[in-house]
């Protein structure tokens, strides 16, 4: 159903999907005479470049932060405002993914189970059939060919047949009970929830919890008509306030709506021309998946008398599902954690980072949540000797605007990661300057290309990078560079930071 518009709330399109932010400690770059003599000339050259960068008009009203450290020793060689705690957005993904590799292991796989309760008599299941989720974020994702949802559901339906089930006299239930029902972190903004980058992580996720919304633009300034969603979503309603803008104005539309709420508020503009698509967060991924499986089974002659349901919906309706022994008939396993970490850092996917965060406690705490995940993450880094007074995490992805840390803390964490058994997997997950992922167009015309690896990110008024590079003699360095509340447009500011990173690598 598509309803008339009445709500508008715009989030900067560059924002939210990922960012790596700044911190601040000293008002002028650290004096290079304080470090060992062999590095002094290189550091003096870099200090001057940093001072020039700080003097740019874009940063005069905001803050620029930088920290450079030797990876092997952790010695901080050069710093600017490196002890100021500020929002660092998607840099959080680097910490979350490193924590996941440490606590869960590179070979860890998320499991999704098919189970039933009751008895099967003459092909009739007198009970309920369950999809039991444990947080797999990548089920059905288009980013991996092995996650094709049609093939996965075909396997599931065959396993149900092999179990002897031809009719279900009960519910087909998506069991989300492994995760707490409050899916979105408490610090997330209303304006982000509902957009694809604000899709929260549940015990059951599917298709990256994302759908496409198709518009047919009108004349300039006139309403843009909603045509369809892809995939089709049961029980979704749009209050559409989207207008038609000029050609080549791009995606300036935004979708708002809370998890489980079928009502979506769409505002902003789409460009004149042909059919135009934007992306939103599926309101109830678990229900979408169980509804899809029920439809598939129905088409194969396997009926379900009570229809699809989720544990969340049953709880909301004051109903209970049987707390009895279940028979497991199939387990679907995700790709190994190292592959999910690679996608998380390469494409800065908030959903994956949130799922990894919630999974950190393992089976020690149930139900899993953002809070229990953050506790596990902070306990891990505290155990590694990191001073958490300069660290205020709010989620796993950095989408929360109220979280913060310092660039000095970042380089210290990068130093600690180098000492761990999972370093190679973490290092390989970071995009490469001028080559891959979110670093493809960064520092591509310098010696940083195919050398520097970093987690990057951007949102309105924020741009940052942190990671590693190798000197000309092969020594590994850790750095964190970030700008907060900068003035001007994103492209020129990105070029300023990109050029500085090129100079940084060239200096060594």
Beta strands, then each sheet from edge to edge (+ up, - down):
strand 1: 2-4
strand 2: 63-70
strand 3: 76-80
strand 4: 111-116
strand 5: 119-121
strand 6: 124-126
strand 7: 129-132
strand 8: 167-168
strand 9: 171-175
strand 10: 210-216
strand 11: 225-230
strand 12: 237-240
strand 13: 243-245
strand 14: 252-256
strand 15: 263-271
strand 16: 276-281
strand 17: 303-304
strand 18: 307-310
strand 19: 327-333
strand 20: 391-392
strand 21: 404-405
strand 22: 431-432
strand 23: 453-459
strand 24: 462-470
strand 25: 476-484
sheet 1: 1+ 12+ 15+ 13+
sheet 2: 1+ 12+ 15+ 14-
sheet 3: 3+ 2- 25+ 24- 23+ 22-
sheet 4: 18+ 9+ 7+ 4- 19+
sheet 5: 5+ 6- 8- 17-
sheet 6: 11+ 10- 16+
sheet 7: 20+ 21-
end
